Amino acid sequence: MNAAMVVSALWITGYFILGSRLEEQKLLARFGDTYRDYMARVPGLLPRPWKILGRDEARRLGGR
């Protein structure tokens, strides 16, 4: 990797991290406690197989 590639990779990574945080703030403002409950059950950027939202949970959260 040359210097331009390293800078680009760092810039894009920062953009995704900052962008996802800003998007979460917008979703919290719009959906409130429903989205907060969703965030507690589902991971943010890195998926974890043991933390999935089941069909029944999704229906319950969507039905609020």
Order of alpha helices (4+ residues) and beta strands (2+ residues): alpha-alpha-alpha
